[in-house]
């Protein structure tokens, strides 16, 4: 395998659009909650975005008349992005990152239609298929949610 194809076979591209993203994540509409990967440092950090639109199906029932993105879905968006750290290599295709734990979750700002979530996940620990990250979601530079998340890779 030449150097160019080796780079293409991994997720080393720090600008991963939705078409490439679905090759790595098993999630599909309406549960795919990451729109783009915007930054990636191998085994250290990953960044992405989630555009929050009024057309999201959860807004129909989550405070009609005053739509607010459910906190659990913000955590899920962070988990989906973070799981990509485990699923970056060609041999990981077809595997999934199972969510094991959420610790120290804090919600600091409401997320409403029109917001863009900037998702950031930084590795705390990565070994033997286990991953622990410090993750946060920001809107306009203000923290909306932060938590420590833990995952395991499974067949």
Secondary structure, 3 states (H helix, E strand, C coil): CCHHHHHHHCCCCCCECHHHHHHHCCCCCCCCCCCEEEEEECCCEEEEEEECCCCCHHHHCCCCCCCCCCHHHHHHHHHHHHHCCCCCCHHHCCCEEEEEEEEEEEECCCCCCCCEEEEEEEEEEEECCEEEEEEEEEECCEEEEEEEEEEEEEC
